[in-house]
Amino acid sequence: MLKRKLLITLELTITAFILTGTSFYASKSLGQLQNSPKQLVDEAWQILDRNYVDGSFNNQDWKAVRQEYLSRSYSSQQQAYIAIQEMVGKLGDRYTEFFDPQKFTALRNNISGTLSGVGLQLGQNEQTKALKVIAPIEGTPAFKAGILPEDVIIKIDGQSTQGMNINDAVKRIQGSPGTKVVLTIQRGERSQTFQLTRSNIALKPVTYKTETTPTGKIGYIRLPEFTQTAPAEMRRAIQALEKQQVQGYVLDLRSDPGGLLDASLQIASMWLKQGTIVSLVNREQVKESYQVTGSPLTDKPLVVLQDKGSASASEILAGALQDNKRATLIGTRSFGKGLVQSVQPLEDGSALKLTIAKYYTPSGRDINDVGIAPDITVELTPAQQKSLAQNNAIATLADPQYASAVTKLNQLIRTGANNPSLQSGKASIPVILGSPK
């Protein structure tokens, strides 16, 4: 029996070549397997049977599905892979998918922050199947070229993406560093073509700086992704800024597509004194609530920046800070990913990703397909986003969202608001009733 070491994370289901935010849940092995194709198919069925969030399995006779696939003859692992993909497709869930060994290796590398490509997070519109850019990663070829959130990729190397599965698109965009890929995107009524050179992308989960304001020095922390190293780097950033005696913080979660669940829990606990961070509900309606652990690293006023590219683990953190009245959120409504996936490795080195639960913010909000509304809305036009990126002006006073955050933070510093040491009482955490939709 293979012994598997798994990581707990959250999946944004922006299935992209940087696949951020995938959820690894430990589950019991099915027993000693021979790695035959048919047994691999059955292993995948068993995992879905035990853990998939929808107990009706998309209103299907799931046991009949098993019999259908086990009655077939398989002469190769590739045939088993095709069968598993078909079986997964019956669930009608864009967030549940199968990874062959090569793709699973790439996924694990991405979770650890080791990746190559052009630096895009992609999503697929559920109705139109259009391939949409969720966000480019700062400093990557896509970011430098000016590709923006909400851009729709209509061609890859001249081939139309109409009807193209997102995994096929990812495979076409991926490649060795130094090689080129041509992306044609639709932005509003205009189409544009970008020739990008793939490169190794070294993620720096946390960066920080100080800004001098009328109320004193403030700290700015940028978190682009919830990777394995993000909590340690966030801790170092806060501690370094505390030593510089900053008066408050701006935490930038814009274009952060999510990442490891454990990272979001650890980081939330660095800002919160007590309370619930997030609650997960599975198909049996069993609720598991994650609480703040340890002591916060700071109780100084906090403003969080978010946008439509902030998703999953980002929304868990933003929702926890907002519901516990610890931070003011500024920007635009977040992405709206309130489902949890897990990635379960199979015996031959492939893996199955499946939706296993829904999550709720501490106040019981269901943010799936809705997102989290900011306390203060500040929009950026595509032209502003492009200009800020090209002029390296993000998180400067030329950035309207950042400038608004600085203004609001100065107000909070003057009044002592969002400072838990100056407030009494706890945030209300109602019991979640009903089933996840």
N, C-alpha and C positions, 0 to 999 in steps of 0.2 A: 504494500500500500504506500502510495506516495504521500509524504508529509509536506503540506503546503504552508508557507508562511504568507499571510495575507495582510493587506493594509485596508483600513476603513477610510473611505472617501465618499465624496458626493459627485454625481455625474450631472453635468450640465446638458448633456446630450448634444452638445455642439460637437458632433463627431467630426473632428478635424485632425489635421496632421499633427496638431499639438495636443489633441484630446485632453483638455484639462478637466479636472474634476470628475474622475471616475470613481465609483464606489466599490471597494473590495470588502465583501463580507465573508467571514469564515462560515463554512457549512461542513457537515460531516461527510466523509468520503462514502462512496457507494459500495465500497468493498474492493477486494482484489480483482482488478480487471486485466484482461489480456490485451487491451488496446486494439481489439478488432474493430472494424468500421461499425458493425451493428451495435456493439457494446458502447461505442462512443455516442451513437445516436440515442441509445437508451439512457446513457448517463445525462445527456443534455435534457431529455424529456423529464427525467426524475428531478433534476434541479428546478426546472420550471414548475413541475407539479407541486413541489414542496414550498416554493418561495414566491411565485409570481403574484403580484398584488391583486389581480382580478381573479377571484375564485371561479368565475364562470368561463374563464379562458376565452374571452370574446364570444360568449354564448355558444361554445362548442362542446361536443362530447370529447373531452380530453383523453379519456382512456381509449376511445376509438381511434384517435389520432395516433396514439402509441402503437396500436395494433397495425394501423396502416403502414407505418414506417418500419416496424419490426418484421413485417411480412415480406419486405423487399430483400433482394440479394445485393450485397455490396462487395465489390472486388477491389476497392481502393479507399484510402482515407479521403480523397477528393470527392468521391461519391457520397461519403458520409457527411462531408462539409456541406455539400449542396442540399442534402436531405435536412440537415439541421437548419440551414437558412430558410428552406421552405416551411419547416415546422414553426420557426420563429415568426415567419411572415403571416401565419394564420392568426396570430394574436393581434395584428393590426396596430402594433405599438411601435412608433418611430424610435422610441428610446431603448427598445430591446433588440439586441443584435448579436451576431456571432463573429468572433475573431479567429482566424486561422493562426497557427503558431507565429508566423512572421509578423502579422499585424499585432498580435498580443505582445510580442517582444517590443515593438515600436511603442505600444501603449505604455508599457512599464517604464521604458526609457523616458517617455514624455512626462509621466507622473513624477519621476525623480528629477526632472528639469533638464534632461539631456535630449536635445532634439535638433533636427535640421529641416530646412524648408524655406518658406518665404515669410512665415510668421503670421498666419491668419487663423482666426477661429471662425468656423463655418457652421451655419444652421440650414435646415431645409424647411421651407414653408409647408405646413401640413396640408393645406388645400391645393396650392398651385405647384408644389414640389420644386419651386424655384430655390436655387442655392444662394443663400444670403450671407453676407459678411456680418458676423456679430461684432468683431473688433480685430484690428491689427495689433500685434504686440509692438510696444514702443522699441524703436531702434532697429527693427527688422527690415528686410527689403520691401515688404508690402507697406509698412508704415512710412518708410522714407519716400516711396513712390507716390504716396498720397491716396491710397485706397482707404475708404472710410466705412464705418458701421452703416448698415442698411444697403450698401452696394450689392447688386445682384450679379453674380457671375454667369454670363450667358454663353461664353465660349472658353475652352481650355485648349491652347495650341490650335486654334481654328476650328475645333470640333464643338458643335452645339451641346449645351448641357441639358437641353430639353429631354425629359425622360431619364436622365442619368441619375443613378443612385448616388447618394452622398459619399459612400465608401469608394465607389469608382472614381468620383471626382477627386477625393483625397489622394487616391493612388496615382492619379495623373499629375496632381500638383506636387506630390512628393518627388524627391530625387536627390542625387548626390550633390554636395556643395560644389559650386562652380558651374553647374549646368543651368540652363535657362528654361523658363516656362513663360508662355504668353497668355495672359488673362484678359478677356474682354468683359467689361462690366457695364451694367446699366445703372445709371444714376439719374433718377427722375425720367425725363424725356431724352436724355443724352446717353450715348454709349461711348466708352473710352477703352483704349487698349493699352495694357501695361506689359512691358517685357521685363521680367524679374529674374535676377540671378540668385539661385538657391544658395544658402549659406548655413553654417553651423550657428545655432541660436543659443547663446548662453543667457538663460533667464536669471535675472537678479530680482528675486521676489520682493525685496524691500529696499527702497532708497529713501533718504530723508535729507532735510535741510532746515535752516532757520530763516525767518523773515522778521525784519524789524518793523514794528507797527507803532501807532501812537500809544498803545497800551503796554508796549514792551515787546520783547522777543517772543515769537510763536514758533511752534514746530510743525513742519509739514512732513507727512509720511505717505509714500506711494506704495500700494500693494497691488501689483498687476496679476498675481496668481497665488492660489493657496497650495503651494508645493510642500514637500516634506521639510524643507529648510526654512519655510516662511515663519513659523513661530519663533525659532531661535533668532532669526534676523529681526523680527518685529521687537522682540525683547531687547535686543542690543540697541535698536533705534530709539526706543522709548527711554531706555536707561541713559543713552548718550545725550538725548535732548533734555532729560531731567537734570543732568549734570550742568547743562548750559542754562538752566533756570528759565526755561520757556514758561510762558504764562497760560498757554493753551495749545490745542492741536487741531490741525486739519488732516483728516485721514482720507486719502483719495482711492476710491474703489471704482473709478470710471474704467470702463472696458475690461473689467476683471471678470472673466467668465466662470470663476469658481475654482474648485480643486478639492483638496482633502477635507473631509468632514472633521477629522481630528484637529486639523490646522485651524479651522474656523472656531472650534470650541476652545482651543487653547488661546487663540487671539482674543476672542470675546472676553475670556476671563482676565485678560490683562487690563481691560477697561471697566469691567463691571465688578461691583462689590459683592452682589448676591443676586439671586433670582434665576429664572429659567432662560436658557438660551434658545432652545428649539425643542419641538416635540414631533416624534415620528409615530405614524399610525399604520399598521400593516393590514393585511386583508382580513384578519380575525378581529380587527378593531382594537388590537392591543396597542396601547399608547406607551411610548417610552420617552420620557422627558430628560433632557440633558441640562444639568444645573451648572452654575458658575462654580469653579473650583479655585482654591487658593485665594490669594489677595491681589487686588489690582496694583498695577505698577504706577498708576497716577490717578488722581481724582480731579484733574484740571479740566476746564471746559473743552468740549469736543464738537467739531463740525465734520460731517461725513459728506464727501462728494460721490454722487452716483449718476449713472446714465443708463440708456437702454442696453448697453453692453455689460452692465453689472448683473450677474446671474448666479443662481445656485448658492454656493458657499458665501458669495458676496452678499446675497440677499438674506441668508441666515444671520450674518454678522450685522448688517444694516437693520434688519428687523428686530434683532435683540436689543441693539442700542436705542432704536426708536421706541420700542414698546416699554423698555425699562427707563425711558426718559433720561437716558444718559447722553444722547447726542441729538443735534439738529441735522436733518438730512437736506442737502441742497443739490439741485441739478434737475434731472428728468426722471420719469417713472422707469423703474428697473425692468429687466427682461421678463420675469414671471416664470421661473422654473421651480415649481414646488413639489416635484417628484424625486424620489430617491432610487437610484439604480445600484446594483451590485455587480461586480465582475467576479465570476467563479471560474478559476482555471480548471480545465478538463485534463484527463490523464495523459493525453498525447502532447500537451503543450499549447493547445488551442484554448479558447475561453468563451464563456457565454456572459453577456451583459443583459441583465433583466431588471425591470422595474419591480421593486419590492415594497415600497411604502410611499406615503405622502407626508410632507412635513408642514408644520404650522408654526407661526411666530409665537412668542410668549403670550400675546393677548388672544391667541386662537385664530389669527387671520389665515385664510387659505389664499396664497398669493399665486397659485398656479395659473398661468395664462393671463394673469392680471398685473402682477408686479407690485412693487412697493412705491407708493406715491411719496415724493419728497415733501418736507415741510415747507420748503421754499423752492418754487420752480424757476429755473434759469435755463433757457434753451440756447443751443448753439446751432447756427445754420451750417450746412455743409461747407460753405465758403469759409466760415470762421474756423471750423475744424481743420480744414486743409491748410489754411494760413498758419494756424497755431502749430501744426505738426511740422510744416516746412520751415518755419522760422524758429523752431525749437523754443516756442513761447508757452508751452503747456505748463501750468502751475506757476505762471508769472502774473503780475497784475494786468497784463494784456489779455489774460484768459478770463472772460467774464464770469465763469462759474467759480474759478478760484478767487477772483476779486470779491465776489459776493460772499464767499466763505470767510475770507479775511475780515470783511466788514461785520458779518454776523458774529464771528468769534470775538472781535473787539467788544461788541455789545455784551456778549456773555461774560467776558472777563470783567467788565465794569460792574455787572449786576451779580456775578457769582452764580448765574444760572447754569444748569447742566453739570453742576458740581455736587456730587452725591454727599459730600461731607457737610454741605450747607442746606440739604433737603431732609425732610422727615418723611417717614412712611415708605411703603414698598409699592412697586408697580403691581397693578391688579393682574393676576394670572388666572383667568377663568378656566373651568374644566371644558375640554373639547368634547362636544357631543356630536353624534352622527358619524356617518362614514365619509372617507375621502372620496371626492368626485373624480 
